[in-house]
Amino acid sequence: MICPPDIMQYGKMMIKNFEITSLKNEKIKKIIKLKNKNKRDKYSLFLIEGYRELLRAYKSNVKIDSLYVCESLFLKDNENALIEKINNQKTPIYNCLENVFRKISYRDRPDGLLAIAKQFKQDLKNLEKIIDSKKDPLIIICEAIEKPGNLGTILRTADATKVDAVIVVDPLTDIFNPNVVRASIGALFSVPIFVSESEKIISFLKKKNINILSATPKAKINYSDVNLKKGVAIAFGTEQLGLTDIWFKNSSLVKIPMFGDMDSLNVAQSTTILLYEAIRQRKLS
């Protein structure tokens, strides 16, 4: 059930909100449904859990539909100030009993903050504006990445290296998967991210004269021996099979040398290595 509106106090704040006390509440049921991609797409909503993730979403002007809080789970990371900022946007706030919040949380150790947010999308016109505004854009292509944790980690590295755009092509994992949000620690909101198809992106990049590199163990040239100072899009493929032939046919191939028994690295690790090599070369130039 939802109790009538009450004035709840968070630190020095007095915020009017509702209290949810029942696991059978319809809003709680909806949150649980949003853990499923089909429901996220149906409602054009997704979940953001955690103080750092929610703070980055707020700073990036992600539209927060509603906020669910459990003060007894706060880590004391200035949650009250963030709640007040979100409250100032006239966002409905629901105070949950701890057992209710743990039901909607997808973390082993929830920190008492979870929001429903509006999905956001960017089209190729936005990507074109970004590329046209940069002298030598640095772009990451992720083809059919399967594991949300890998995609989230790639986004986190993209934020750390100030990549101009991440393009997810032929996706097998939803960018709004709660575990993508979690693994990226909110970098999903700070890095320009686009979702499209391989053929369309290859055609677009060629039109913009952006050099395409494909990372693969099959290559003969080491990644450190290629020029990454100019505008470049670096493509990475699935964890198990790597990139498909369409990328090999339309790009130069580079590899990360392997000196042990393993023939390849995790896709997120590979992305990190090539991005920091690009940053190293650009800093030296």
N, C-alpha and C positions, 0 to 999 in steps of 0.2 A: 504494500500500500504506500501511497504518498500522503504524508501529513500536510495540513494546511500551511501556507506560507508563514515563515517565522523569521525573526531577526537573529541570524547566527553571528557570533563574534569570532573573528580570526585575528589574533593579536589585538591591535588597536582598531580594527575595522568592524563595522556593523553592516552585514550584508543580508538583504532579504533573499531567502531561498527556500527550497522545499527539502523535506527529509524523506528518504526512501528507506523503509524498514523491512520490506518483504522481497524475497527472492522471486516471487511470482509477479512482481510488478511488470507491466508491459514495457516500460522503458528499459528495464534490465534485460528482458527477453530480446528486445531489439538490439541492444549492445552485443549480446551473445551471437545474434544472427550476423552481425557485421564482421565477425571473424571469418565468414565465408565470402569468397570473392563474388559469387553470384548475387548475394544480397548487397554487397558494397556497390556493385555496378547498378543494381536495381534502384537503390536509393541515392546514388551518386554521393555516398558518404564513406568515411573511413575512421579508424580509431587512432588516437595519439595518446600513448600512456607514458608518464614519466615527466619529472620536472624539467630536465634539460631539453627533452624533445618538445615539450609544450612551450617552453620559453622561446625556442628557435622558431616554432610555428607562429607564435605571436609576433615576434620581430619581423617575420617574413610576410606578415599580413594574411596568413591563412585564415579563412573564415571559420570561426569556431561556432558550431551549432548549439552545443550544450556542454557543460562541465560537471563532472562527478568527483566529489572529494571525500576523503576520509582522514580527518585530522589526526587520528591516533596512529596513522601510518606515515605521517610526514617525517622527512629526514632532516627538517630544519634547514633547508637550503633557500630560505627566503620565499617559501611557497605563498605566504600571505600577500606579499607585494604583487606576485604574479596573478593571484586570484582577484585582487582588487583591480588590476589593469583589465583583466578579462570581464569582470563585472561592469566596468565602466563602458564596455561595448554593448551593454544590455543583454548579455548572454545569460540564459537560464542556468542557475547553479543548483545542483542537487547534492545534499549532504547524505552520505550513505553510512549505514552501520558497517562495522568491519567485516562481518561475514558476507554482507551483500557486496562490498567492494571486492573482496577476494574472489567472489564468484565471477565478476566481470573482468577481472584482471587476467592478463595472459603472462604474467611474470611470477617467478617463484618468490620474489621479494618485492611486492608492490610498494610504491612510495606515496600512495594516497591521491594521485592525480590522474584522471583519465578524461579525455574529451572526445566528443563526436565532432568531426570536421567535414567541411564540404570538399569534395574532390576538385582538383584543379587540372587543367590541361593547357598545353602550349602547342601551337601548330608551327608549320615550317616557316611561316611569315615571321614569327618571333625568332626562330633560329637564324633566318636570313639577316635580321636586324643585328643580332649578336655578332655574326661573322663579318658583316659589313663595317661594324664599329671597331673591329680588332685588326691590327696590322698582321699578326701571325697567330691566328687562333689555335688553341690546343683543345682537341675534342676527343672524347672517348666513345667508342661504339661497343655496346654489349649485345651480342647476338644470342638470343635464346638461353640466357642464364637461368638455371633451374632453381638454385638454392637462394632463398631470400637473404640469408646471412651473408652470402658472397656479394649480392647486389648492394646490400646495405653498406658493407665494408668498402666496396668500390666507390660509393657515393661519399663516404667519409674521407677517403683518400683524395677524391676529386675536390672536395672542399679544402683540404689541407694544402693542395697544390694549386688552388685557384684555377681549376680547369674551366674553360669557357662554356662547355656544354657536355652533358652526358646524353647519348642517344641510345635508347633501348629498342632494338629491332627484333621483330618476330618473338615477342616475349613469351616465356613459359612461366614466369612468376610475375604477379601483379605488383606494380610499384607501390601500391597502397596496402600491401600485405603488412600486418602489424609487425612482423619480424624484420621487414625491410626498414620500417620506421625506427625500430629499436636498434638494429645493427648499425644504422647510419647515424644514430644519436641525433637525429633531426637534420642531418645534412641533406635529406630529401627536400627540405624547404629552402636551403641556401644555395643549392647548385641548380642551374637551369637544366631541367630534365625533359626529354622528349621521347615519345613512343611512336614508332613508325614501322615501315617494312624495309627489308634490305634493299630491294631493287630501287625503291623510291629514294632512299638515302644515298645510295651509290650515285644515282643520276644527279641528285642535288649537289653532292660534294664535287663531282666532276665539273658541273656547271660553274661552281664557285672556285675552281682551280685549287681545291684542297687536296694535298697529297694523302693517299690512304696507305697505311701500313697494317699488315695483318701479323699478329703474333702467333707463331706456330713452331713446334719442335721440328717440323719438316724443312724449315728455312736453312739456308747455307750462311747467311750473314748474321753476325751478332748485333743485337740491338744497339750496342755502344758504338758501332761502326757506321751508323747512319745519321744523317743530319736531321735533328729534331728541332732546329731553331726556326724553321719556316712553318707556315700554317700546315697543320697535320691532324689527321684523324686516325687514331690507333684502335684497331678492332680486336676484340677478344671473343672467344666462342664458349660453347657449353663446357661444363666441367668434365664430361666424359669423352665427348667426340671432338671438341674444338670447333673451329669455324667451318661453315659449309663452303662448297666449291665456288659459289658466286663471289665470295670475298677474295679467295685466292686468285681468281681470274681478273679481278679488278683492282689489284693492289700489289705493293711490294711486300716481300715476306721477310720477317726478322725473327730471330730466336734468342732465348735466354740460354746460354751454355750450361749444360748439366755435367757435373764431374763425378757423380756417384752412380748408384744403380737406378735411381728414379729418372724417368724420361721427361717429366714435366712438373711444373709447380701448380699449386692452387691458383685459380683464375684471379682471385683478389690479390694474391701475392704478386703475380705476374704484372698486374695492372700497376701496383705500387712501384715496382722496380722500373718499369718503363716511364712512368710519370716523373719520378724523381730524376731519371736520366735526362728527360726533356728539360726539367727545371735547371739541372746542373749545366747543361749546354747553354741554355738561354741566359743564365747568370754570368757565364764566362764570356759571352759574346758582347 
